[in-house]
Amino acid sequence: MGNPGARRREHRRHAATLPVRISTVDAETDLATRKPFFRASREWCANLSRGGLFVRTDQPFGAGRRVLLEITLPDGRTVEAVGRVAWTRRSVARGERGDSDGVGVEFLAVSAEDLAALERFLRSESRGHAVPHGYVA
């Protein structure tokens, strides 16, 4: 019957190659200087749902960390959301970067307008591996 503790996904995931800007909400502490800092990077989404997304990155954020997301849809519209890193995946071999490295992020807050745009994208025929004009995956 499987793992009784395993969580089921509430929303169906769709393969989508979309640019994502991901930034920390709360400051992290530099271990060397003990000074606070914020992280921001441009990454790529590998899959997306109404409830969250998987972001490919070789420098994953820790589980539980709150992040700001800016997802660029193929029509050029940017969907903004606040999310929480639900889980992190890293390659086993040190120094190797795998396509499966990254973080699963659940949406905590998305405006009604941005959620409607996201849902339209997910329903559209162009959802699979769509890259916005002017971007290279």
Buried (B, 14 or more C-beta within 10 A) or exposed (E): EEEEEEEEEEEEBBEBBBBBBBBBEEEBEEEEEEEEEEEEBEBBBBBBBBBBBBBBBEEBBEEEBBBBBBBBBBEEBBBBBBBBBBEBBBEEEEEEEEEEBBBBBBBEEBEEEBBEBBEEBBEBEEBEEBBBEEEEE
